[in-house]
Amino acid sequence: MASYDLHSHTVFSPDARKTPEELVALAAARGCRLLSITDHNHLGSQPRACAAAERLGLPYLTGVELDLHDPESGRFYHFLVYGFNPQDAGLTALADRQRGAYAQWFGEIVEGFALAGEPLDVAPVEAGLATRYAGNPAPALNQWWAEEYLVRSGKLAGRQAFASLLKRARALRPLTPAGAFFAGVEEAFRTVHAAGGVVLLAHVGRYFPGAVEPQIALIRSLLARGMDGFELYHPSNLAEPGFEELEAAAQALDCLLSAGSDTHHTLWSDEPDQPRFGRMTVPEWVRERLPRSGAGGAPSTN
């Protein structure tokens, strides 16, 4: 079966590594038939990824992963957006607003560290941004890099020590609620569609692990409110005991589907070469429902 990857991250995501050009080259070398880089709330990788893919003859689909709020459940979910115009003003503004959460939360975490009696010297953390996110011209301070810096520099004994300190800090200095930054699903769906894109729920298995009925119920609810489909082939979904039932529901639903490795190439990965990246295989009936860019950039399954 042909391989695809419509879920991956670069240095334009705060918790990922590798440049857009590096990911495109790796996907092409692995025989990927369709690639999308979907950085968290960031469109910065898209022009470079599109150009690199064109040079290598690799079909590429513009992508981004958005954090969105579902008013019906009160929960936040991740959504994959494909096939949009990367210069669209509305979608750019939405991503920029949401990305502001990272820097805001970092500042609040620093305040919490001080209240916990563990003040953080921000200067060396900030100085390390250019190296950590080489290829991203304007990386922002964030908790993921702070964790890596503190552990790698020996200032904290390990990830568990950071998690414990972060928990204390948040108790002393609660973070600004996510709803202050992240849009509601229906507002975001309208913005995506106005930009010529489609929106799919990411890794549904993560939201209700071990419980396929709520997974399917969530998908149906969001489809009724304007969502275009969901990510079916994802490592966390494939590991679910109810995956066959989820797959059967996908066959019955009239919606787009996607497949992706969700690769980040992070320091903490147990598989630093991300062997799944660019190698997600799907059956023919799923290939027919993958989002693709049609004439004029309009999303199409043709």
Phi, psi and omega per residue, in radians:
M1 nan 2.567 3.106
A2 -1.189 2.680 -3.109
S3 -1.898 2.636 -3.084
Y4 -2.471 2.852 2.975
D5 -2.730 1.852 -3.112
L6 -1.970 0.512 3.113
H7 -2.737 1.759 -3.124
S8 -2.717 2.858 -3.008
H9 -2.388 2.638 -3.138
T10 -2.215 -2.939 3.121
V11 -1.130 -0.092 3.037
F12 -1.454 -0.065 2.972
S13 -1.793 2.457 -3.065
P14 -1.185 -0.325 -3.073
D15 -1.997 0.483 -3.068
A16 -2.374 2.952 3.122
R17 -2.270 3.063 3.132
K18 1.347 2.568 3.125
T19 -1.485 2.868 3.055
P20 -0.984 -0.716 -3.117
E21 -1.118 -0.680 3.130
E22 -1.141 -0.739 3.140
L23 -1.168 -0.733 3.132
V24 -1.076 -0.782 -3.133
A25 -1.089 -0.721 3.139
L26 -1.155 -0.737 3.115
A27 -1.077 -0.763 -3.140
A28 -1.111 -0.723 -3.141
A29 -1.124 -0.470 -3.124
R30 -1.603 0.085 3.072
G31 1.395 0.377 3.133
C32 -1.096 2.401 -3.091
R33 -1.659 -0.324 3.105
L34 -2.772 2.227 -3.080
L35 -2.164 2.537 2.941
S36 -2.462 2.255 3.003
I37 -1.638 2.212 -2.989
T38 -2.193 1.235 -3.125
D39 -1.162 2.673 -3.108
H40 -1.198 1.930 3.028
N41 0.922 0.636 -3.078
H42 -2.582 2.280 3.132
L43 -1.800 0.069 -3.006
G44 -1.078 -0.485 -3.105
S45 -1.391 -0.261 -2.949
Q46 -1.114 -0.858 -3.131
P47 -1.058 -0.690 -3.111
R48 -1.244 -0.701 3.122
A49 -1.148 -0.735 3.124
C50 -1.057 -0.781 -3.118
A51 -1.151 -0.757 3.141
A52 -1.123 -0.733 3.138
A53 -1.135 -0.681 3.120
E54 -1.108 -0.710 3.126
R55 -1.079 -0.603 -3.073
L56 -1.683 -0.004 3.138
G57 1.231 0.490 -3.134
L58 -1.733 2.100 3.078
P59 -1.003 2.282 -3.055
Y60 -2.281 2.498 -3.137
L61 -2.158 2.170 3.113
T62 -1.002 2.509 -3.075
G63 -2.666 2.767 3.030
V64 -2.801 2.630 3.063
E65 -1.936 2.108 -3.096
L66 -1.900 2.416 2.951
D67 -1.491 2.203 -3.120
L68 -2.343 2.659 -3.119
H69 -1.728 2.326 3.081
D70 -1.809 1.816 -3.096
P71 -1.055 -0.495 -3.099
E72 -1.166 -0.677 -3.115
S73 -1.790 -0.287 -3.074
G74 1.338 0.159 -3.091
R75 -1.863 2.884 3.081
F76 -1.925 2.424 -3.140
Y77 -2.299 2.824 3.061
H78 -1.713 2.446 3.136
F79 -2.256 2.422 3.093
L80 -1.707 2.261 -3.088
V81 -2.043 2.307 -3.039
Y82 -2.320 2.721 2.926
G83 1.249 0.317 -3.083
F84 -1.555 2.906 2.983
N85 -1.377 1.977 -3.057
P86 -1.186 -0.183 3.074
Q87 -1.696 0.080 -3.108
D88 -1.074 2.229 -3.050
A89 -1.167 -0.696 -3.100
G90 -1.164 -0.786 -3.135
L91 -1.212 -0.664 3.097
T92 -1.068 -0.774 3.137
A93 -1.116 -0.683 3.117
L94 -1.109 -0.815 -3.138
A95 -1.121 -0.723 3.139
D96 -1.086 -0.759 3.140
R97 -1.078 -0.772 -3.092
Q98 -1.216 -0.637 -3.140
R99 -1.159 -0.396 3.100
G100 -1.058 -0.337 3.135
A101 -1.095 -0.616 -3.053
Y102 -1.085 -0.860 -3.129
A103 -1.208 -0.684 3.122
Q104 -1.069 -0.841 -3.127
W105 -1.141 -0.624 3.121
F106 -1.066 -0.802 3.117
G107 -1.047 -0.676 3.132
E108 -1.236 -0.594 3.085
I109 -1.154 -0.712 3.099
V110 -1.044 -0.732 3.079
E111 -1.067 -0.714 3.128
G112 -1.148 -0.688 3.088
F113 -1.029 -0.759 -3.139
A114 -1.099 -0.733 3.126
L115 -1.137 -0.502 3.129
A116 -1.452 0.035 3.140
G117 1.415 0.297 -3.139
E118 -2.245 1.169 -3.085
P119 -1.058 2.458 -3.124
L120 -1.824 2.190 3.030
D121 -1.361 1.858 -3.017
V122 -1.281 -0.486 -3.022
A123 -0.952 -0.891 -3.138
P124 -1.209 -0.496 3.081
V125 -1.133 -0.802 3.126
E126 -1.142 -0.669 -3.131
A127 -1.123 -0.461 -3.122
G128 -1.471 -0.096 -3.091
L129 -1.038 -0.781 -3.049
A130 -1.076 -0.624 3.117
T131 -1.354 -0.796 -3.109
R132 -1.081 -0.694 -3.100
Y133 -1.956 0.733 3.132
A134 -0.967 2.193 -3.069
G135 1.862 -0.295 3.033
N136 -1.786 1.977 -3.023
P137 -1.232 -0.269 -3.087
A138 -2.532 1.095 3.123
P139 -1.241 2.608 -3.134
A140 -1.889 2.616 3.040
L141 -1.032 2.467 -3.086
N142 -2.755 2.875 -3.062
Q143 -1.231 -0.474 -3.115
W144 -1.182 -0.780 3.094
W145 -1.218 -0.624 3.097
A146 -1.058 -0.756 3.097
E147 -1.051 -0.858 -3.117
E148 -1.073 -0.770 -3.136
Y149 -1.071 -0.836 -3.075
L150 -1.137 -0.656 -3.133
V151 -1.325 -0.805 -3.091
R152 -1.183 -0.532 3.136
S153 -1.456 -0.080 3.117
G154 1.433 0.156 3.138
K155 -1.348 -0.358 2.999
L156 -2.278 2.595 -3.020
A157 -1.219 -0.418 -3.108
G158 3.028 -3.064 -3.083
R159 -1.117 -0.620 3.140
Q160 -1.135 -0.642 3.098
A161 -1.120 -0.694 3.097
F162 -1.142 -0.771 -3.137
A163 -1.039 -0.707 3.130
S164 -1.151 -0.763 3.123
L165 -1.149 -0.706 3.141
L166 -1.106 -0.698 3.111
K167 -1.083 -0.764 3.108
R168 -1.121 -0.742 -3.113
A169 -1.095 -0.745 -3.125
R170 -1.189 -0.550 3.092
A171 -1.185 -0.629 -3.123
L172 -1.452 -0.543 -3.125
R173 -2.376 1.476 -3.103
P174 -1.008 2.504 3.139
L175 -1.343 2.665 3.005
T176 -0.975 2.297 -3.108
P177 -0.983 2.498 -3.115
A178 -1.010 -0.510 -3.130
G179 -1.103 -0.289 3.094
A180 -1.253 -0.325 -3.090
F181 -2.018 -0.759 -2.956
F182 -1.559 2.325 -3.082
A183 -1.270 2.798 3.002
G184 -1.326 2.735 -3.022
V185 -1.052 -0.773 -3.048
E186 -1.214 -0.672 3.058
E187 -1.054 -0.797 -3.118
A188 -1.174 -0.683 3.112
F189 -1.019 -0.761 3.135
R190 -1.108 -0.713 -3.141
T191 -1.123 -0.768 3.125
V192 -1.084 -0.811 -3.105
H193 -1.140 -0.626 3.092
A194 -1.150 -0.460 3.111
A195 -1.510 0.070 3.122
G196 1.476 0.229 -3.071
G197 -1.844 3.106 3.052
V198 -2.191 2.730 -3.054
V199 -2.255 2.296 -3.089
L200 -2.258 2.443 3.088
L201 -1.194 2.309 3.133
A202 -1.544 2.611 2.988
H203 0.448 1.186 -3.091
V204 -1.069 -0.447 3.135
G205 -1.084 -0.401 -3.130
R206 -1.306 -0.405 -3.025
Y207 -1.475 -0.566 3.105
F208 -2.353 1.198 -3.079
P209 -1.043 2.298 3.109
G210 1.353 0.106 -3.082
A211 -2.335 1.566 -3.020
V212 -1.238 -0.538 -3.116
E213 -1.076 -0.816 3.056
P214 -1.115 -0.546 3.091
Q215 -1.070 -0.836 -3.121
I216 -1.185 -0.668 3.121
A217 -1.087 -0.708 3.107
L218 -1.107 -0.776 3.130
I219 -1.040 -0.818 -3.129
R220 -1.084 -0.721 3.140
S221 -1.081 -0.787 -3.101
L222 -1.250 -0.609 3.061
L223 -1.077 -0.669 3.139
A224 -1.160 -0.366 -3.108
R225 -1.809 0.202 3.000
G226 2.027 -0.048 3.076
M227 -1.195 2.626 -3.053
D228 -1.721 -0.243 -3.128
G229 2.947 -2.853 3.140
F230 -2.644 2.809 3.114
E231 -1.414 1.968 -3.103
L232 -1.584 -0.908 -3.091
Y233 -1.627 1.702 3.111
H234 -2.443 2.538 -3.101
P235 -0.898 -0.702 -3.127
S236 -1.237 -0.618 3.084
N237 -1.168 -0.769 -3.098
L238 -1.098 -0.446 3.136
A239 -1.480 -0.108 -3.102
E240 -1.296 2.461 3.107
P241 -1.134 -0.416 -3.122
G242 -1.746 0.391 -3.063
F243 -1.084 -0.676 -3.124
E244 -1.082 -0.626 3.094
E245 -1.214 -0.685 3.084
L246 -1.110 -0.700 3.116
E247 -1.119 -0.697 3.112
A248 -1.142 -0.685 3.098
A249 -1.120 -0.686 3.120
A250 -1.072 -0.677 3.116
Q251 -1.131 -0.579 -3.104
A252 -1.415 -0.452 -3.095
L253 -1.441 2.488 3.099
D254 -1.615 1.423 -3.088
C255 -2.680 2.891 3.061
L256 -1.273 2.701 3.102
L257 -2.325 2.770 3.088
S258 -2.480 2.949 -3.134
A259 -2.477 2.316 -3.141
G260 -2.825 2.675 -3.104
S261 -1.444 -0.373 -3.062
D262 1.081 0.633 -3.097
T263 -1.204 2.470 3.087
H264 -2.170 -0.418 -3.053
H265 0.929 0.846 -3.112
T266 -1.538 2.873 3.141
L267 -1.004 -0.614 -2.976
W268 -1.552 -0.002 -3.071
S269 -1.114 2.389 3.034
D270 -1.312 -0.253 3.130
E271 -2.238 1.378 -3.000
P272 -1.051 -0.399 3.114
D273 -1.572 -0.018 3.095
Q274 0.815 1.200 -3.036
P275 -1.081 -0.374 3.116
R276 -1.331 -0.381 -3.032
F277 -1.024 2.278 3.125
G278 1.292 0.106 -3.035
R279 -2.269 0.472 3.106
M280 -1.379 1.997 -3.125
T281 -1.758 2.487 -3.105
V282 -2.400 2.694 3.103
P283 -1.251 2.919 -3.062
E284 -0.990 -0.737 -3.070
W285 -1.135 -0.487 3.062
V286 -1.359 -0.700 3.113
R287 -0.982 -0.642 -3.138
E288 -1.167 -0.305 -3.110
R289 -1.910 0.108 3.086
L290 -1.166 2.448 3.073
P291 -1.161 2.401 3.108
R292 -2.426 2.784 3.113
S293 -1.589 2.094 -3.127
G294 -1.675 -2.809 -3.113
A295 -1.042 2.323 3.119
G296 1.256 0.208 3.131
G297 1.494 -0.005 -3.133
A298 -1.236 2.323 -3.140
P299 -1.048 2.455 -3.123
S300 -2.688 2.653 3.025
T301 -1.717 0.107 -3.110
N302 -1.388 nan nan
